Amino acid sequence: MAIQVYVVDDSAVVRQTLLHLLQGDPEIQLLGSAPNPLIAGPAIRKNRPDVLLLDIEMPGMDGLTFLRQIMEESPIPTVICSTLTTDGSRMALEALAAGAVAVVAKPRLGLKQFLEESRRELLQTLRTAARSRPLRSGAAPVRAAPLSAPRAPLAGLHALSVNKPIVLGASTGGTQAIESVLTTLPADSPGMAIVLHMPERFTAMYAQRLDGLCAMEVREARDGDRLERGVALIAPGGRHMQLRKSGGQYYVSVADGPPVNRHKPSVDVLFRSAAECAGRDALAIILTGMGDDGARGMKALHDKGARTVAQDEASCVVYGMPMEALALGAVDDVLPLGQVARSIMSFDARG
């Protein structure tokens, strides 16, 4: 049975182009479309789609407000289609935090051409969304109690080198999952390098948002940044991040390159580099996400003696990446999301 998609976008060009794109795929069918949430609301309540493709910036009622209503009433897997404006990016991140499955970044100019050229990626995103399990608003992954007090001035903390690096990867559902983990960790947590499949220009804003919520410092990684206690580095969208070691200290290398497993940044790129330079000293964590990016890199880490953790199926929005890692025999521990932070601190306490 075809995946039923409903489009809400105030642009007639977008609606017409998407109709044309979806008509060519037998697995996906356009159930209907509307120029704004006020028209879309009654329609999707009457005929519930499998996936909602939702614009953010619209007159009357914005997409974020509409999404929150949907997630509170009866969650529908939702893909956000957002322009690359500052406001669009900020609202798209809030939508992900509210339960949206993914974001498709669209330009203001050349929109029709962009959608046609991105057809394959868009259709795959819709398929991914259809298999996801969005959470009802207010039922986001429950965070464990914080493992220490909130951030406080810690003189010299960031000067402390990391001898046991932590690498973490996630995709679909990962914005909420990573937030759940990092907001639980104390300010003196071991430094970590994180890859999340997220469009370019979104990662800096995502890191900034997390930095305001976490006891740790969270920032978008820059080439040459050292891995330090109390700091989480998030790979910038559109660039790969690798772990390196020099003079007994770990740092990250951020550079362009071809997509790996269709992703840039790629979890496999980070994990393989950690296997090479850290081996048994590392802890690798793979969270919710569609596909198999990170599975082979985690296997390389596991074979070098690193500690490896995967999120369990019950707490995943999409149980793809953890499942693939488990199938390769790359996972030591399978944990609910709420136990991942404690696993990090237990690893750190082993010295």
C-alpha positions in Angstrom: 0.0 0.0 0.0 1.4 3.4 -1.0 2.5 5.9 1.7 -0.1 8.7 1.9 1.5 12.1 2.1 -0.3 15.4 2.8 1.5 18.7 1.9 1.0 22.0 3.8 2.8 24.8 2.0 1.7 28.4 1.1 3.7 28.2 -2.1 1.6 27.0 -5.1 4.9 26.2 -6.9 6.0 23.9 -4.1 2.6 22.1 -4.0 2.5 21.6 -7.8 6.2 20.5 -8.0 5.7 18.0 -5.2 2.6 16.6 -6.9 4.6 16.1 -10.0 7.5 14.4 -8.1 5.3 12.1 -6.1 3.3 11.0 -9.1 6.4 9.2 -10.4 6.8 6.9 -7.4 4.5 4.0 -7.0 5.3 3.7 -3.2 4.2 7.3 -2.4 0.9 9.0 -3.1 -0.1 12.6 -2.5 -3.2 12.4 -0.3 -3.9 16.1 -0.6 -2.4 19.6 -0.1 -3.3 22.9 1.5 -1.9 26.4 1.5 -2.1 26.8 5.3 -2.8 24.8 8.5 -6.3 26.3 8.9 -7.4 24.4 5.7 -5.2 21.4 6.4 -6.4 20.7 9.9 -9.9 19.5 9.2 -8.7 17.5 6.1 -6.0 15.5 7.9 -8.3 14.8 10.9 -10.8 13.4 8.5 -8.3 11.4 6.4 -5.1 10.8 8.4 -2.0 10.7 6.2 1.0 8.5 6.9 3.3 11.5 6.6 2.9 15.2 6.8 5.2 17.5 4.7 5.0 20.8 6.5 6.2 24.3 5.7 7.2 26.5 8.7 6.7 30.1 7.7 3.1 30.6 6.6 0.5 33.3 7.1 -2.5 32.7 9.4 -0.9 29.9 11.5 2.7 29.0 11.3 3.8 25.4 10.8 5.4 25.1 14.3 2.1 26.0 16.1 0.3 23.5 13.8 2.8 20.8 14.5 2.5 21.2 18.2 -1.3 20.8 18.0 -0.9 17.7 15.9 1.6 16.1 18.3 -0.6 16.9 21.2 -3.8 15.4 19.6 -2.6 12.5 17.5 1.1 12.4 16.4 1.7 12.1 12.6 5.2 11.5 11.3 6.1 15.0 10.0 8.9 16.2 7.7 9.6 20.0 7.9 10.3 21.8 4.7 12.1 25.0 5.8 13.9 27.9 4.0 17.5 28.6 4.9 16.7 31.8 6.7 17.7 32.5 10.3 14.1 32.4 11.4 13.3 29.4 9.3 16.2 27.5 10.7 15.4 28.4 14.3 11.8 27.4 13.9 12.7 24.1 12.1 14.9 23.2 15.1 12.0 24.0 17.5 9.9 21.7 15.3 12.4 18.9 15.6 12.4 19.4 19.4 8.6 19.2 19.2 8.6 15.9 17.5 9.2 16.4 13.7 11.1 13.5 12.2 13.3 15.4 9.7 14.0 18.7 8.0 14.3 19.3 4.3 16.1 22.6 3.8 14.8 24.6 0.8 16.3 27.7 -0.8 14.3 30.9 -1.5 15.4 31.0 -5.1 15.4 28.2 -7.7 12.9 26.2 -5.5 11.4 24.2 -8.3 14.8 23.1 -9.7 16.0 22.3 -6.2 13.1 20.1 -5.4 13.5 18.2 -8.7 17.2 17.7 -8.2 16.6 16.6 -4.6 13.8 14.2 -5.6 15.6 11.0 -4.5 16.6 12.3 -1.1 13.1 13.7 -0.5 11.4 10.5 -1.3 13.7 8.5 0.9 13.1 11.0 3.7 9.3 10.5 3.3 9.8 6.7 3.4 11.9 7.1 6.6 9.2 9.2 8.2 6.5 6.7 7.4 8.4 4.1 9.4 9.0 6.3 12.4 7.2 6.4 15.7 6.8 10.1 16.7 6.0 10.8 20.3 3.0 12.7 21.5 3.8 16.2 22.6 5.0 16.2 26.2 6.0 12.6 25.9 9.5 13.2 24.5 12.1 10.8 25.8 12.1 11.1 29.6 15.4 12.4 30.9 17.0 10.8 33.9 17.6 13.1 36.9 20.7 15.3 36.2 23.9 13.6 37.3 25.2 16.8 38.9 24.4 20.4 39.5 24.0 22.8 36.6 27.0 24.5 34.9 29.2 26.5 37.2 32.5 28.3 36.7 35.1 25.5 36.7 38.6 27.0 36.5 40.8 25.2 34.2 38.3 22.5 33.4 38.5 22.8 29.6 42.3 22.7 29.8 42.1 19.1 31.0 42.9 16.7 28.2 40.7 13.7 27.4 42.4 10.3 27.5 39.1 8.4 26.9 37.2 10.0 24.1 33.5 9.5 23.5 32.1 9.5 20.0 28.3 9.5 19.3 26.2 9.2 16.2 22.5 9.7 15.4 20.1 10.4 12.6 16.3 10.5 12.5 15.0 11.3 16.0 18.5 12.2 17.1 17.9 15.8 17.9 15.6 14.8 20.8 17.7 11.9 21.8 21.0 13.8 21.9 19.3 16.6 23.9 18.0 13.9 26.3 21.5 12.6 26.9 23.4 15.8 27.1 21.0 17.6 29.4 21.5 14.8 31.9 25.3 15.0 32.0 27.3 17.1 34.5 29.5 20.0 33.6 32.7 18.0 34.1 31.7 15.2 31.7 34.3 13.7 29.4 34.6 15.5 26.1 32.7 14.0 23.2 32.5 14.3 19.4 29.0 14.0 17.9 27.7 13.5 14.4 24.0 14.1 13.7 22.6 14.0 10.2 21.4 17.6 9.9 21.5 20.1 7.0 24.2 22.7 6.7 23.5 25.9 8.8 21.3 24.0 11.2 24.0 22.5 13.3 25.4 25.8 14.6 22.0 26.8 15.8 21.3 23.3 17.2 24.5 23.4 19.2 23.7 26.9 20.4 20.3 25.7 21.6 21.8 22.7 23.5 24.5 25.0 25.0 21.7 27.0 26.7 20.1 23.8 28.1 23.1 21.8 29.2 25.6 21.9 32.1 28.3 21.0 29.5 29.4 23.5 26.9 28.1 22.5 23.5 29.3 24.0 20.3 29.7 23.4 16.6 33.1 21.9 15.9 35.9 23.8 14.2 38.8 22.2 12.5 41.6 21.7 15.1 39.3 21.9 18.2 40.7 19.9 21.1 38.6 17.3 22.9 38.3 18.7 26.4 36.4 17.8 29.5 33.0 19.5 29.8 32.7 20.1 26.0 30.6 18.4 23.4 31.6 19.1 19.8 28.9 18.7 17.1 30.0 18.2 13.5 28.9 21.0 11.2 26.3 20.1 8.6 27.9 19.5 5.2 31.3 18.6 6.5 32.9 15.4 7.8 34.5 15.3 11.3 37.3 12.9 12.3 39.0 12.2 15.6 42.8 12.7 15.6 45.5 12.3 18.2 48.7 14.3 18.6 51.1 14.7 21.5 48.8 12.6 23.7 45.8 14.8 23.1 42.7 14.2 21.0 41.3 16.8 18.6 38.9 16.9 15.7 39.6 17.4 12.0 36.7 19.1 10.1 36.9 19.0 6.3 34.9 18.7 3.1 34.6 15.5 1.2 32.2 13.2 -0.7 29.2 11.9 1.2 29.7 8.6 2.9 26.6 6.3 3.1 24.8 9.3 1.5 25.6 11.5 4.5 27.9 14.4 5.2 28.8 14.4 8.0 28.9 10.7 8.3 28.9 8.7 11.6 31.1 6.1 9.9 33.8 8.6 9.2 33.9 9.7 12.8 33.8 6.2 14.2 36.5 4.8 11.9 38.8 7.6 12.7 38.2 6.9 16.5 39.0 3.3 15.9 42.3 4.2 14.3 43.5 6.7 16.9 41.8 5.7 20.1 40.9 2.1 19.8 40.2 0.5 23.2 40.3 3.8 25.0 37.1 5.0 23.3 33.4 4.8 24.0 31.1 4.7 21.0 27.4 5.3 21.1 24.9 4.9 18.3 21.4 6.3 18.8 18.1 6.4 16.8 18.3 6.7 13.0 17.4 5.3 9.7 19.9 3.4 7.6 23.2 1.8 8.5 25.6 4.8 8.8 27.9 4.2 11.8 27.4 0.4 11.9 30.6 -0.5 10.2 32.5 2.2 12.0 31.2 0.8 15.3 32.3 -2.7 14.3 35.8 -1.3 13.7 35.8 0.2 17.2 34.5 -2.9 18.8 37.2 -5.0 17.1 39.8 -2.7 18.6 38.4 -3.2 22.1 36.4 0.0 22.4 33.3 0.0 24.5 30.2 0.2 22.3 26.6 1.1 23.2 23.4 1.2 21.1 20.0 2.6 21.9 17.3 0.0 22.4 14.4 -0.4 19.9 11.7 0.7 22.3 13.1 4.2 22.9 14.1 4.8 19.2 12.1 6.9 16.8 13.6 4.8 14.1 15.4 1.6 15.0 17.7 1.5 12.0 21.3 2.4 12.8 21.4 0.7 16.2 19.8 -2.5 14.7 22.4 -2.6 11.9 25.3 -2.2 14.4 23.8 -5.0 16.5 23.5 -7.2 13.4 27.2 -6.8 12.8 28.1 -7.9 16.3 29.4 -4.4 17.0 27.5 -3.7 20.2 28.4 -4.4 23.8 25.4 -2.9 25.5 21.9 -2.2 24.3 20.3 0.5 26.6 17.1 2.6 26.9 17.8 6.2 26.0 17.4 7.2 29.7 20.4 5.0 30.7 22.9 6.3 28.1 24.1 9.3 30.2 24.8 7.0 33.2 26.7 4.6 31.0 28.9 7.6 29.9 29.7 8.5 33.5 30.3 4.9 34.4 32.8 4.6 31.6 34.5 7.8 32.7 34.7 6.6 36.3 36.7 3.5 35.4 39.8 5.7 35.0 
